[in-house]
Amino acid sequence: MNILITGIHGFVGSNLVEALREEHTIYGLDIVAPEKPGVIKTFGWSDLADIPPVDVVIHLAGVAHDTKNRTEAQRYYDVNTGLTQKVFDWFQTTDAKKFIFFSSVKAAADQLFDKVLTEDVIPTPVGPYGESKIAAENYVLGHQLEAKNRLLAEYEQHEVITKVQTVYILRPCMIHGPGNKGNLNLLFNFVRSGIPYPLGAFENKRSFTSVDNMSYVIERLIALPIPGGIYNIGDDDQVSTNEIIELIAESINKKARIWKLPSWLLQFVASVCSVLHITVFNTDRLQKLTENYVVLNSKIKKAIGISRMPVNARDGFRKTFRSFSI
């Protein structure tokens, strides 16, 4: 098929190109347009009218979640919402059959408070990142409903139905793999430095997404007549922060240094830092580092006809951390 990938030069886009280039013809849409192996051409955002006919649009372009809160709120809305509206409006004028939008679990919930995240949750995003993503989701879903209503009217009037377009909204957990940048790199360098991890007393459970599992899901969505809708994307197993540190240490042939300081002591220190406005370590930071965030992926697995994702969560992390050492 002919596939257009927005944000094609990013981490996920680059991995998708590697996964799809042998079977498909790929075009890119990005703010930069260097040559990329496997990509016929990358267009700029002002060149939508020049893009040749495509079968599938994969919309990745967006501003990533800045956990240090240095990104201006308006930038999230300009890019995560605004660009999604722009490319989706264009998609609806084309003969493309499928639109795959990468949203985020943060569009559904910033914290789970020991609950499990499913697709039928009522979204309660917190902050401009999640709020801009849910705004983009609502725009896509609203305009898709309008299109379906037009098709129904055509059918009732015995007119020729011109086209049927399917929309997928994917909510991945944090994606990791070769080329990943962000918090995992910081944690990798932290462990490599030999500094002990002091939060070992907290045994949290978190869901992540191997980029290989993500690529596999995309391949299935492209190839099969999967019903449109919202789908959580994640690995089958949850991994604790302690396990991640152990996997990092294993990848660099070091012994994991994990201190299990009393949780009450860490909570007290964090509360004092919050009162003193110390942002390096405070109550919010402790919460983010130690909370549970479990996401169910059963809906997407049922839709694409599998019982387990092809890549084990821990094997996916091993591949990620090996790439950091190269």
C-alpha positions as CSV (number, residue, x, y, z in Angstrom):
1,M,0.0,0.0,0.0
2,N,0.9,3.7,-0.2
3,I,1.4,5.0,3.3
4,L,1.9,8.6,4.6
5,I,3.6,8.9,8.0
6,T,3.6,12.3,9.7
7,G,6.4,13.0,12.1
8,I,8.4,10.5,10.1
9,H,11.8,11.6,11.4
10,G,10.9,11.0,15.0
11,F,11.7,8.0,17.1
12,V,8.4,6.1,16.4
13,G,8.3,7.2,12.8
14,S,11.9,5.9,12.1
15,N,11.1,2.5,13.6
16,L,7.8,2.3,11.6
17,V,9.7,3.0,8.4
18,E,12.0,0.1,9.1
19,A,9.1,-2.2,9.9
20,L,7.0,-1.2,6.8
21,R,9.5,-0.3,4.1
22,E,9.8,-3.8,2.6
23,E,6.1,-4.3,2.0
24,H,4.8,-0.8,1.3
25,T,5.6,2.5,-0.4
26,I,6.2,5.2,2.2
27,Y,5.9,9.0,2.1
28,G,6.6,11.4,4.9
29,L,5.2,14.6,6.3
30,D,7.4,16.6,8.7
31,I,8.9,19.9,9.6
32,V,12.2,18.7,8.2
33,A,12.7,16.8,5.0
34,P,16.1,15.1,4.8
35,E,16.4,12.0,2.7
36,K,15.6,8.8,4.6
37,P,16.2,5.2,3.4
38,G,12.9,3.6,2.6
39,V,11.0,6.8,2.2
40,I,10.1,8.0,-1.3
41,K,9.8,11.7,-0.3
42,T,9.1,13.8,2.8
43,F,6.7,16.7,2.3
44,G,6.4,19.9,4.4
45,W,3.1,20.9,6.1
46,S,2.4,23.5,3.4
47,D,2.6,20.8,0.7
48,L,-0.4,18.7,1.5
49,A,-1.9,19.3,-1.9
50,D,1.2,17.8,-3.5
51,I,1.1,14.5,-1.7
52,P,0.3,11.6,-4.2
53,P,-2.7,9.3,-3.5
54,V,-2.2,7.1,-0.4
55,D,-4.2,4.3,1.2
56,V,-3.3,4.9,4.8
57,V,-2.3,7.9,6.9
58,I,-0.4,7.4,10.1
59,H,-0.4,10.6,12.2
60,L,2.5,10.6,14.6
61,A,3.5,14.3,14.6
62,G,3.1,16.0,17.9
63,V,4.8,17.6,20.9
64,A,5.9,14.9,23.4
65,H,5.0,15.1,27.1
66,D,7.6,17.3,28.8
67,T,7.8,16.0,32.4
68,K,9.9,19.0,33.4
69,N,7.1,21.4,32.4
70,R,9.3,23.6,30.2
71,T,7.0,23.5,27.1
72,E,4.5,26.3,26.8
73,A,0.9,25.1,27.0
74,Q,-0.1,26.8,23.8
75,R,2.5,24.8,21.9
76,Y,0.8,21.6,22.8
77,Y,-2.5,22.8,21.4
78,D,-0.9,24.3,18.3
79,V,0.7,21.1,17.4
80,N,-1.1,18.1,19.1
81,T,-4.5,19.5,18.4
82,G,-4.0,22.0,15.5
83,L,-1.9,19.7,13.3
84,T,-4.2,16.8,13.9
85,Q,-7.1,18.9,12.7
86,K,-5.2,20.0,9.7
87,V,-4.1,16.5,8.5
88,F,-7.4,14.9,9.3
89,D,-9.3,17.6,7.3
90,W,-7.0,16.8,4.4
91,F,-7.4,13.0,4.9
92,Q,-11.2,13.3,4.6
93,T,-10.8,15.0,1.1
94,T,-8.7,12.1,-0.2
95,D,-9.5,8.5,-1.2
96,A,-7.3,7.1,1.7
97,K,-9.1,4.3,3.5
98,K,-7.5,4.4,7.0
99,F,-6.4,7.1,9.4
100,I,-4.3,6.0,12.4
101,F,-3.9,8.7,15.0
102,F,-1.3,8.3,17.8
103,S,-2.8,9.8,20.9
104,S,-1.7,8.8,24.4
105,V,-2.9,7.1,27.6
106,K,-2.5,10.5,29.2
107,A,-5.4,11.7,27.1
108,A,-7.5,9.3,29.3
109,A,-5.9,9.6,32.7
110,D,-2.9,11.2,34.3
111,Q,-3.1,9.0,37.4
112,L,-5.0,5.7,37.9
113,F,-4.9,5.5,41.7
114,D,-4.5,1.7,41.6
115,K,-7.2,1.2,39.0
116,V,-6.6,-0.4,35.6
117,L,-7.0,1.7,32.4
118,T,-9.4,0.5,29.8
119,E,-10.8,2.2,26.7
120,D,-14.2,2.9,28.2
121,V,-12.9,5.1,30.9
122,I,-14.3,8.7,31.0
123,P,-11.3,10.8,30.0
124,T,-9.9,13.0,32.8
125,P,-6.6,14.4,31.4
126,V,-4.5,16.7,33.6
127,G,-2.3,19.4,32.0
128,P,-1.9,20.7,28.5
129,Y,-0.3,17.6,27.0
130,G,-3.2,15.2,27.9
131,E,-5.8,17.9,27.3
132,S,-4.4,18.7,23.8
133,K,-4.5,15.0,22.9
134,I,-8.1,14.5,24.0
135,A,-9.1,17.6,22.1
136,A,-7.6,16.1,19.0
137,E,-9.4,12.8,19.7
138,N,-12.7,14.6,20.0
139,Y,-12.2,16.5,16.8
140,V,-11.4,13.3,14.9
141,L,-14.3,11.4,16.3
142,G,-16.7,14.2,15.9
143,H,-15.8,14.8,12.2
144,Q,-15.8,11.0,11.6
145,L,-19.4,10.8,12.9
146,E,-20.4,13.6,10.6
147,A,-19.0,11.7,7.7
148,K,-20.8,8.5,8.7
149,N,-24.1,10.4,8.9
150,R,-23.5,11.7,5.4
151,L,-22.9,8.1,4.2
152,L,-26.0,6.9,5.9
153,A,-28.0,9.7,4.2
154,E,-26.5,8.7,0.8
155,Y,-27.5,5.1,1.4
156,E,-31.1,6.0,2.5
157,Q,-31.5,8.0,-0.7
158,H,-30.1,5.1,-2.8
159,E,-27.2,7.2,-3.9
160,V,-23.8,5.8,-4.7
161,I,-21.6,5.7,-1.6
162,T,-18.4,7.3,-2.7
163,K,-16.0,6.1,0.1
164,V,-15.8,4.6,3.5
165,Q,-12.9,5.7,5.8
166,T,-11.9,3.9,9.0
167,V,-10.3,5.8,11.9
168,Y,-8.2,4.3,14.6
169,I,-7.2,6.3,17.7
170,L,-4.3,4.6,19.5
171,R,-3.4,5.3,23.1
172,P,0.0,3.9,23.7
173,C,1.8,3.7,27.0
174,M,5.4,5.1,27.0
175,I,7.0,3.6,23.9
176,H,10.6,2.4,24.1
177,G,13.1,0.9,21.7
178,P,16.2,1.8,19.7
179,G,16.5,5.6,19.2
180,N,14.3,6.3,22.2
181,K,15.1,9.6,24.0
182,G,13.8,10.9,27.3
183,N,13.3,9.5,30.8
184,L,14.7,6.1,30.0
185,N,17.9,7.6,28.8
186,L,18.2,9.6,32.0
187,L,17.5,6.5,34.1
188,F,20.1,4.5,32.0
189,N,22.8,7.1,32.6
190,F,21.8,7.3,36.3
191,V,22.4,3.5,36.7
192,R,25.6,3.6,34.6
193,S,27.0,6.3,36.9
194,G,26.8,3.9,39.9
195,I,24.6,6.0,42.0
196,P,22.3,3.8,44.1
197,Y,18.5,4.0,43.4
198,P,17.0,5.0,46.7
199,L,13.3,4.2,46.0
200,G,13.5,0.4,46.0
201,A,10.9,0.1,48.8
202,F,8.2,1.0,46.3
203,E,7.2,-2.0,44.2
204,N,5.2,-0.3,41.5
205,K,3.6,-1.8,38.4
206,R,3.7,0.1,35.1
207,S,2.7,-0.6,31.6
208,F,5.0,0.2,28.7
209,T,5.0,-0.4,24.9
210,S,7.9,-2.0,23.0
211,V,8.2,-0.2,19.6
212,D,8.3,-3.6,18.0
213,N,4.9,-4.5,19.4
214,M,3.7,-1.1,18.3
215,S,5.0,-1.7,14.8
216,Y,3.3,-5.2,14.8
217,V,-0.1,-3.6,15.7
218,I,0.3,-1.0,12.9
219,E,1.1,-3.8,10.4
220,R,-2.1,-5.6,11.4
221,L,-4.3,-2.5,11.3
222,I,-3.0,-1.8,7.8
223,A,-3.5,-5.3,6.5
224,L,-6.8,-6.4,8.1
225,P,-10.4,-5.1,8.2
226,I,-10.2,-4.1,11.9
227,P,-13.1,-2.1,13.3
228,G,-12.2,1.5,13.9
229,G,-12.3,3.0,17.4
230,I,-10.1,3.7,20.4
231,Y,-7.4,1.2,21.4
232,N,-5.0,1.1,24.2
233,I,-1.5,-0.1,23.1
234,G,0.9,-1.8,25.6
235,D,3.0,-4.8,26.3
236,D,1.4,-7.8,28.0
237,D,3.3,-7.6,31.2
238,Q,3.9,-4.7,33.7
239,V,7.4,-3.9,34.8
240,S,8.4,-2.2,38.0
241,T,11.0,0.6,38.2
242,N,13.2,-1.8,40.2
243,E,13.1,-4.3,37.4
244,I,14.0,-1.6,34.9
245,I,17.0,-0.7,36.9
246,E,18.0,-4.4,37.1
247,L,17.6,-4.7,33.3
248,I,19.8,-1.6,32.7
249,A,22.5,-3.0,35.1
250,E,22.3,-6.4,33.3
251,S,22.8,-4.7,29.9
252,I,26.0,-2.9,31.0
253,N,27.3,-5.9,33.1
254,K,26.9,-4.1,36.4
255,K,25.3,-5.1,39.6
256,A,22.1,-3.2,40.3
257,R,22.4,-0.9,43.3
258,I,18.9,-0.5,44.8
259,W,18.4,0.9,48.3
260,K,15.2,0.2,50.1
261,L,15.0,3.2,52.3
262,P,11.9,3.4,54.5
263,S,9.0,4.6,52.5
264,W,7.7,6.8,55.3
265,L,11.1,8.6,55.4
266,L,11.1,9.3,51.7
267,Q,7.5,10.6,51.9
268,F,8.5,12.9,54.8
269,V,11.5,14.2,52.9
270,A,9.4,14.7,49.8
271,S,6.8,16.7,51.7
272,V,9.5,18.9,53.2
273,C,10.9,19.6,49.8
274,S,7.4,20.5,48.5
275,V,7.0,23.0,51.3
276,L,10.4,24.5,50.4
277,H,9.6,24.5,46.7
278,I,12.4,22.1,45.9
279,T,11.5,20.6,42.5
280,V,14.3,18.0,42.2
281,F,12.5,15.8,44.7
282,N,9.1,16.6,46.1
283,T,5.7,14.9,46.6
284,D,4.7,15.1,43.0
285,R,8.1,13.7,41.8
286,L,7.9,10.9,44.3
287,Q,4.4,10.1,43.1
288,K,5.4,9.9,39.5
289,L,8.4,7.7,40.2
290,T,6.6,5.2,42.3
291,E,2.9,5.1,41.2
292,N,1.2,2.2,39.5
293,Y,0.0,2.7,36.0
294,V,-1.5,-0.5,34.5
295,V,-3.1,-0.4,31.1
296,L,-5.1,-3.2,29.6
297,N,-4.4,-4.2,26.0
298,S,-7.0,-6.9,25.6
299,K,-9.2,-4.9,23.1
300,I,-6.5,-4.5,20.5
301,K,-5.3,-8.1,20.9
302,K,-8.8,-9.4,20.3
303,A,-9.3,-7.1,17.3
304,I,-6.1,-8.2,15.5
305,G,-6.6,-11.8,16.5
306,I,-3.7,-12.6,18.9
307,S,-3.5,-13.9,22.5
308,R,-0.2,-12.3,23.3
309,M,2.0,-9.5,21.9
310,P,5.0,-10.9,19.9
311,V,7.6,-9.2,22.1
312,N,7.9,-9.9,25.8
313,A,8.1,-6.6,27.8
314,R,11.4,-7.4,29.4
315,D,13.0,-8.6,26.2
316,G,11.8,-5.3,24.6
317,F,13.6,-3.4,27.4
318,R,16.8,-5.5,26.9
319,K,16.8,-4.5,23.2
320,T,16.3,-0.8,24.1
321,F,19.1,-0.7,26.7
322,R,21.5,-2.6,24.4
323,S,20.9,0.2,21.8
324,F,21.8,2.8,24.4
325,S,25.3,1.2,24.8
326,I,26.1,1.3,21.1
